[in-house]
Amino acid sequence: MDELLIKCSFFEREKKMAQRKDVHVVLANSGKWHVVREGNTRPTQTCNTQRDALVVAREYAVRDQTTLFIHNLAGDVRRQHSYLPRTSTR
């Protein structure tokens, strides 16, 4: 019975990991910075400065254990930070 519970919790954790979406900070046409979840067409949040957007996006990425992508003015990925959980190497 305990083995079944362990397997179920493992698969639930894997399912949640698959549902997590990476977070992007991009410049909008309006000149404001958007925090956008990967796959979404609308921004999760809009900020006046890139710094403010980074603070918000990092909170989302850390909370959801995803990757944060920071885009430059041209829209290319300038930097990325992974907040994925570390796996034990033991």
C-alpha contacts under 8 A as a table, 3 or more apart, distances in Angstrom:
res1	aa1	res2	aa2	distance
1	M	4	L	5.22
1	M	5	L	6.52
2	D	5	L	5.10
2	D	6	I	6.22
3	E	6	I	5.08
3	E	7	K	6.16
4	L	7	K	5.11
4	L	8	C	6.11
5	L	8	C	5.07
5	L	9	S	6.15
6	I	9	S	5.24
6	I	10	F	6.15
7	K	10	F	5.05
7	K	11	F	6.27
8	C	11	F	5.22
8	C	12	E	6.14
9	S	12	E	5.02
9	S	13	R	6.13
10	F	13	R	5.17
10	F	14	E	6.24
11	F	14	E	4.95
11	F	15	K	6.03
12	E	15	K	5.03
12	E	16	K	6.27
13	R	16	K	5.18
13	R	17	M	6.24
14	E	17	M	5.05
14	E	18	A	6.32
15	K	18	A	5.21
15	K	19	Q	6.49
16	K	19	Q	5.12
16	K	20	R	6.52
17	M	20	R	5.46
20	R	64	D	6.59
20	R	65	Q	7.79
20	R	66	T	6.63
21	K	37	R	5.93
21	K	38	E	5.46
21	K	39	G	7.66
21	K	66	T	6.65
22	D	37	R	5.87
22	D	38	E	5.30
22	D	61	A	7.10
22	D	66	T	5.29
22	D	67	T	5.04
22	D	68	L	6.10
22	D	69	F	7.59
23	V	35	V	6.86
23	V	36	V	5.81
23	V	37	R	4.70
23	V	38	E	6.01
23	V	57	A	6.36
23	V	60	Y	7.36
23	V	61	A	6.32
23	V	66	T	7.27
23	V	67	T	6.29
23	V	68	L	4.86
23	V	69	F	6.17
24	H	34	H	7.92
24	H	35	V	5.72
24	H	36	V	5.13
24	H	37	R	6.23
24	H	38	E	6.91
24	H	57	A	7.26
24	H	68	L	5.85
24	H	69	F	4.68
24	H	70	I	5.92
24	H	71	H	7.26
25	V	33	W	6.70
25	V	34	H	5.67
25	V	35	V	4.78
25	V	36	V	6.40
25	V	50	Q	7.58
25	V	53	A	6.53
25	V	54	L	6.76
25	V	57	A	6.98
25	V	68	L	7.83
25	V	69	F	6.34
25	V	70	I	5.00
25	V	71	H	5.92
26	V	33	W	5.67
26	V	34	H	5.31
26	V	35	V	6.67
26	V	36	V	7.51
26	V	70	I	6.88
26	V	71	H	5.34
26	V	72	N	7.26
26	V	73	L	7.84
26	V	75	G	6.69
27	L	31	G	6.32
27	L	32	K	6.01
27	L	33	W	4.57
27	L	34	H	6.15
27	L	50	Q	7.98
27	L	71	H	7.55
27	L	72	N	7.59
27	L	73	L	6.31
27	L	75	G	7.25
28	A	31	G	5.48
28	A	32	K	5.53
28	A	33	W	5.82
28	A	34	H	6.38
29	N	32	K	7.42
31	G	48	N	7.92
32	K	46	T	6.68
32	K	47	C	5.90
32	K	48	N	5.03
32	K	49	T	6.63
32	K	50	Q	7.98
33	W	46	T	5.76
33	W	47	C	5.14
33	W	48	N	6.09
33	W	49	T	6.09
33	W	50	Q	5.67
33	W	53	A	6.20
34	H	43	P	5.70
34	H	44	T	7.35
34	H	45	Q	5.87
34	H	46	T	4.57
34	H	47	C	6.28
34	H	53	A	6.67
35	V	43	P	5.63
35	V	44	T	5.53
35	V	45	Q	5.17
35	V	46	T	6.29
35	V	47	C	7.95
35	V	53	A	6.12
35	V	54	L	7.97
35	V	56	V	7.54
35	V	57	A	6.00
36	V	40	N	6.69
36	V	41	T	7.85
36	V	42	R	6.99
36	V	43	P	4.57
36	V	44	T	5.30
36	V	45	Q	7.17
37	R	40	N	5.58
37	R	43	P	7.22
37	R	44	T	6.70
40	N	43	P	7.20
43	P	46	T	6.69
45	Q	53	A	7.86
46	T	53	A	7.19
47	C	50	Q	7.16
47	C	52	D	6.05
47	C	53	A	5.44
48	N	52	D	7.08
48	N	53	A	7.78
49	T	52	D	5.34
49	T	53	A	6.41
50	Q	53	A	4.98
50	Q	54	L	6.06
51	R	54	L	5.06
51	R	55	V	6.40
52	D	55	V	5.25
52	D	56	V	6.50
53	A	56	V	5.21
53	A	57	A	5.97
54	L	57	A	5.00
54	L	58	R	5.87
54	L	70	I	7.87
55	V	58	R	5.33
55	V	59	E	6.45
56	V	59	E	5.27
56	V	60	Y	6.57
57	A	60	Y	5.14
57	A	61	A	6.16
57	A	68	L	7.01
58	R	61	A	4.99
58	R	62	V	5.94
58	R	68	L	6.74
59	E	62	V	5.30
59	E	63	R	6.00
60	Y	63	R	5.19
60	Y	64	D	6.00
61	A	64	D	5.26
61	A	65	Q	5.46
61	A	66	T	4.92
61	A	67	T	6.02
61	A	68	L	5.98
61	A	83	Y	6.28
62	V	65	Q	4.98
62	V	66	T	6.75
62	V	83	Y	5.53
62	V	84	L	7.98
65	Q	82	S	7.87
65	Q	83	Y	4.93
65	Q	84	L	4.60
65	Q	85	P	6.28
66	T	82	S	6.30
66	T	83	Y	5.27
66	T	84	L	5.29
67	T	80	Q	6.92
67	T	81	H	5.68
67	T	82	S	4.29
67	T	83	Y	5.63
67	T	84	L	6.83
68	L	80	Q	5.48
68	L	81	H	5.14
68	L	82	S	6.28
68	L	83	Y	7.63
69	F	77	V	6.40
69	F	78	R	7.69
69	F	79	R	6.11
69	F	80	Q	4.45
69	F	81	H	6.66
70	I	77	V	5.73
70	I	78	R	5.66
70	I	79	R	5.24
70	I	80	Q	5.96
71	H	74	A	7.68
71	H	75	G	5.28
71	H	76	D	5.25
71	H	77	V	4.28
71	H	78	R	5.11
71	H	79	R	7.05
72	N	75	G	5.24
72	N	76	D	5.60
72	N	77	V	6.31
72	N	78	R	5.52
73	L	76	D	7.56
77	V	80	Q	7.36
